[in-house]
């Protein structure tokens, strides 16, 4: 058993440094091309959590010097209206990145709308082409949350070669792309989900645990292997109304070597990596 509790991976502090890097890249782009990179967020409906996320993206874009704007559309928006809006943004030369905020209203097919975004402007990394390129190890826009976690692993100097990694959650947005990033770093990766048998045993064998299942404190601290790295993607409210992750933090930090807190862990890095992807898109579209 470890004598000391885990070291905290401070996502807020790391995100601030990434934002400084992005601001320098934006200034360089503006000097070379006479304009700032442009990011447009499309928000359909009035989902409260989405509104909060969009507000953070607007604030961070402005701080980094990116021209950010949000197009707000009512939840009665039709498939045809949203399609027309996305096609207009594809054609706008001042827009380098397009982000379609999820979830969409139930009557609109999410996969169809994501596939309409120009892959050259797909700064969320959700287009099938982006995800396919990630699958085969080609350069692409990496979804922002997995990208942020990968940067966190860099920050703590994690060597994943030959290590066991468990990803709890199999979404196209976090679980599957994170598994691909871990695999690219030569980890042996297991993806777990709601039908996994002996989840405690799978987690208990892992040197790296990524929790992205969306259930408050579902991964128990006693499951964590002593000395493991724990990356917690979850943002939930427990019965007392407190913001918590998918991992039982207080118990897990007594066993892990490194752990991300909630809030202040993975969340800030997601926004920082969105800005990074936007500058990448701007440079690629401008020819470098």
Phi and psi in degrees as a GROMACS rama.xvg file:
@    title "Ramachandran Plot"
@    xaxis  label "Phi"
@    yaxis  label "Psi"
@TYPE xy
-68.7636  147.184  UNK-2
-81.6498  -31.4331  UNK-3
-116.1  156.628  UNK-4
-77.6067  169.668  UNK-5
-61.9609  151.976  UNK-6
-78.7627  140.391  UNK-7
-88.8693  131.405  UNK-8
-88.6325  107.262  UNK-9
-82.4389  93.9422  UNK-10
-66.0847  -31.9473  UNK-11
-65.7098  -44.995  UNK-12
-67.73  -41.2132  UNK-13
-66.7545  -39.9781  UNK-14
-61.9715  -37.2301  UNK-15
-62.994  -38.2544  UNK-16
-69.2031  -40.8793  UNK-17
-61.9802  -40.2822  UNK-18
-63.5058  -36.0509  UNK-19
-64.6103  -41.7749  UNK-20
-60.4669  -44.5506  UNK-21
-63.3587  -42.3941  UNK-22
-59.3307  -39.1913  UNK-23
-66.8257  -39.6091  UNK-24
-67.1189  -37.5741  UNK-25
-64.0468  -44.1585  UNK-26
-61.9736  -40.5288  UNK-27
-65.2914  -42.8925  UNK-28
-62.1867  -43.4202  UNK-29
-63.6968  -38.8369  UNK-30
-65.1947  -36.4323  UNK-31
-82.926  -29.9791  UNK-32
-120.098  -3.66564  UNK-33
74.8189  13.2285  UNK-34
-154.171  164.292  UNK-35
-93.9562  152.654  UNK-36
-58.4034  146.776  UNK-37
-116.652  132.59  UNK-38
-124.424  126.877  UNK-39
-119.247  126.914  UNK-40
-102.453  133.12  UNK-41
-108.52  118.821  UNK-42
-115.774  117.557  UNK-43
-108.122  121.009  UNK-44
91.9062  -173.158  UNK-45
-126.834  38.9895  UNK-46
-59.1425  122.737  UNK-47
-59.3628  -43.7258  UNK-48
-63.7828  -40.7447  UNK-49
-62.1454  -40.2845  UNK-50
-61.542  -39.0966  UNK-51
-64.6741  -46.6492  UNK-52
-60.6171  -44.6655  UNK-53
-62.5844  -39.8679  UNK-54
-59.3779  -41.578  UNK-55
-64.6387  -40.7131  UNK-56
-65.1042  -40.9491  UNK-57
-61.2133  -46.4012  UNK-58
-63.4383  -45.2358  UNK-59
-68.9391  -37.7947  UNK-60
-60.4301  -46.9255  UNK-61
-61.0137  -43.1058  UNK-62
-63.464  -31.0215  UNK-63
-88.61  -4.57963  UNK-64
89.0194  7.35474  UNK-65
-81.5665  139.764  UNK-66
-79.6805  101.451  UNK-67
-108.069  140.436  UNK-68
-145.013  156.637  UNK-69
-122.323  128.677  UNK-70
-100.779  114.825  UNK-71
-99.7944  125.068  UNK-72
-121.447  144.511  UNK-73
-69.3826  161.413  UNK-74
-71.6529  -5.25834  UNK-75
-89.1178  2.21642  UNK-76
-55.3064  134.938  UNK-77
-87.0484  164.635  UNK-78
-55.8119  -42.2361  UNK-79
-67.2238  -38.5817  UNK-80
-67.4629  -41.4277  UNK-81
-68.8862  -39.3943  UNK-82
-59.0478  -45.5588  UNK-83
-62.2649  -39.4336  UNK-84
-64.6557  -44.2598  UNK-85
-65.6259  -39.071  UNK-86
-66.5689  -35.2663  UNK-87
-65.345  -40.0136  UNK-88
-69.1175  -36.7875  UNK-89
-57.1103  -36.6951  UNK-90
-85.6617  -9.31188  UNK-91
-85.8261  113.749  UNK-92
-68.3102  -16.7701  UNK-93
-87.5201  -3.68667  UNK-94
-103.379  113.824  UNK-95
-94.739  -31.293  UNK-96
-130.575  137.005  UNK-97
-120.077  129.131  UNK-98
-124.551  117.314  UNK-99
-94.9741  108.178  UNK-100
-68.3273  128.771  UNK-101
-104.932  152.314  UNK-102
-83.5336  156.134  UNK-103
-90.7287  159.894  UNK-104
-54.5332  149.464  UNK-105
-59.2958  -25.8586  UNK-106
-82.2361  -1.56759  UNK-107
-111.853  130.438  UNK-108
-75.9787  113.102  UNK-109
-62.4662  -47.1512  UNK-110
-59.975  -40.8066  UNK-111
-62.0611  -45.6458  UNK-112
-67.4243  -41.4852  UNK-113
-62.3876  -34.5999  UNK-114
-73.239  -13.5055  UNK-115
-81.6883  -19.371  UNK-116
-70.5992  134.792  UNK-117
-56.3429  122.264  UNK-118
-55.5883  -26.2938  UNK-119
-72.2431  -14.0363  UNK-120
-116.07  11.2897  UNK-121
-82.8657  69.677  UNK-122
-72.1712  -10.8063  UNK-123
-85.6242  -15.6073  UNK-124
70.3289  28.0285  UNK-125
-102.034  -9.61212  UNK-126
-65.6013  144.733  UNK-127
-55.0048  -34.0524  UNK-128
-67.1855  -43.8744  UNK-129
-60.7672  -44.5075  UNK-130
-69.4767  -34.5657  UNK-131
-66.381  -41.5026  UNK-132
-64.7878  -37.7106  UNK-133
-63.1683  -39.7731  UNK-134
-59.8322  -38.6866  UNK-135
-98.8744  8.70219  UNK-136
80.4701  24.0838  UNK-137
-95.4827  156.171  UNK-138
-62.1439  136.39  UNK-139
-164.9  177.813  UNK-140
-80.471  119.01  UNK-141
-90.2951  132.841  UNK-142
-48.1735  142.35  UNK-143
-66.4414  -37.966  UNK-144
-68.1874  -49.3769  UNK-145
-59.9416  -39.1756  UNK-146
-59.9625  -42.5297  UNK-147
-62.6043  -41.2797  UNK-148
-67.202  -36.5478  UNK-149
-62.5604  -40.701  UNK-150
-64.574  -36.3933  UNK-151
-62.4732  -40.9593  UNK-152
-63.9126  -38.2268  UNK-153
-60.2955  -43.0061  UNK-154
-61.0062  -36.6088  UNK-155
-93.6914  4.64023  UNK-156
69.4293  33.4466  UNK-157
-71.4222  126.632  UNK-158
-101.326  110.412  UNK-159
-95.1177  -2.15522  UNK-160
-56.9089  118.931  UNK-161
77.1746  -1.03059  UNK-162
-81.3161  154.83  UNK-163
-87.2486  128.047  UNK-164
-122.065  135.263  UNK-165
-120.279  126.887  UNK-166
-107.93  118.706  UNK-167
-97.548  103.577  UNK-168
126.393  137.534  UNK-169
-126.474  30.3056  UNK-170
-68.7717  157.292  UNK-171
-71.9984  -17.9284  UNK-172
-87.2773  -36.9606  UNK-173
-126.047  -60.3842  UNK-174
-58.129  -55.9007  UNK-175
-66.0284  -48.157  UNK-176
-63.1915  -35.3961  UNK-177
-64.3646  -38.2921  UNK-178
-59.7444  -40.294  UNK-179
-65.2177  -39.5919  UNK-180
-66.4105  -40.239  UNK-181
-66.5158  -39.7007  UNK-182
-62.6349  -39.4517  UNK-183
-64.9838  -22.6519  UNK-184
-94.0618  13.6093  UNK-185
72.0731  24.4843  UNK-186
-81.3526  157.726  UNK-187
-94.9085  115.012  UNK-188
-110.235  133.978  UNK-189
-119.909  129.763  UNK-190
-101.101  122.781  UNK-191
-108.655  160.076  UNK-192
-158.899  -168.873  UNK-193
-64.0997  -21.0849  UNK-194
-104.101  7.68503  UNK-195
-66.3485  132.59  UNK-196
-84.939  139.707  UNK-197
54.9505  55.9865  UNK-198
-58.5626  -41.893  UNK-199
-57.1337  -38.668  UNK-200
-67.4653  -40.9754  UNK-201
-62.9923  -46.7677  UNK-202
-63.7694  -39.5595  UNK-203
-66.2321  -18.9254  UNK-204
-93.2252  -3.80779  UNK-205
-89.0827  136.136  UNK-206
-82.5453  -26.0416  UNK-207
-130.806  126.778  UNK-208
-119.101  123.941  UNK-209
-112.236  116.899  UNK-210
-104.217  113.614  UNK-211
-143.463  57.3896  UNK-212
-111.447  -14.7928  UNK-213
75.2595  32.1118  UNK-214
-132.022  126.097  UNK-215
-57.7268  122.142  UNK-216
49.9116  37.0616  UNK-217
-70.3933  -38.5811  UNK-218
-84.3516  113.68  UNK-219
-79.0895  145.697  UNK-220
-59.6233  -34.0313  UNK-221
-69.201  -15.0881  UNK-222
-76.1598  -24.0896  UNK-223
-71.1916  131.902  UNK-224
-68.8876  132.284  UNK-225
-54.7093  130.022  UNK-226
88.6204  3.20407  UNK-227
-75.1223  161.949  UNK-228
-100.448  128.058  UNK-229
-120.037  119.131  UNK-230
-112.752  116.351  UNK-231
-108.701  111.624  UNK-232
-86.8234  -20.8887  UNK-233
-64.7116  143.628  UNK-234
-132.809  102.111  UNK-235
-133.664  163.823  UNK-236
-111.609  130.022  UNK-237
-81.0819  -174.757  UNK-238
-63.0951  -26.0075  UNK-239
-85.9907  -0.589427  UNK-240
85.5332  6.13061  UNK-241
-83.1181  142.729  UNK-242
-74.6547  121.037  UNK-243
-136.359  165.492  UNK-244
-93.459  -164.448  UNK-245
-84.5727  -10.4091  UNK-246
-109.137  141.828  UNK-247
-71.9001  90.7133  UNK-248
-60.8626  -50.0501  UNK-249
-60.2258  -38.9738  UNK-250
-79.1166  -37.6653  UNK-251
-66.217  -35.5259  UNK-252
-71.1272  -14.6352  UNK-253
-80.9391  -10.3691  UNK-254
-115.71  -35.4636  UNK-255
-72.7307  160.25  UNK-256
-87.0767  -39.0999  UNK-257
-136.527  144.72  UNK-258
-153.176  146.185  UNK-259
-94.1749  138.863  UNK-260
-84.8993  165.856  UNK-261
-134.786  118.895  UNK-262
-79.6198  179.917  UNK-263
91.4325  11.0703  UNK-264
-109.26  -103.412  UNK-265
-68.3158  -34.9318  UNK-266
-51.5893  -53.7529  UNK-267
-60.3764  -31.7063  UNK-268
-70.0686  -28.7734  UNK-269
-60.9894  -46.3186  UNK-270
-67.6144  -41.389  UNK-271
-61.2808  -39.8956  UNK-272
-73.6162  -26.0715  UNK-273
-61.8823  -44.014  UNK-274
-63.0998  -40.7092  UNK-275
-61.1414  -44.9314  UNK-276
-63.0014  -34.9332  UNK-277
-65.4324  -43.1785  UNK-278
-65.8588  -39.3269  UNK-279
-59.1202  -44.5986  UNK-280
-63.3351  -43.1179  UNK-281
-61.1502  -45.6924  UNK-282
-65.0411  -42.0519  UNK-283
-65.0412  -40.3216  UNK-284
-70.5254  -29.7976  UNK-285
-88.1064  -0.259155  UNK-286
83.9716  25.9941  UNK-287
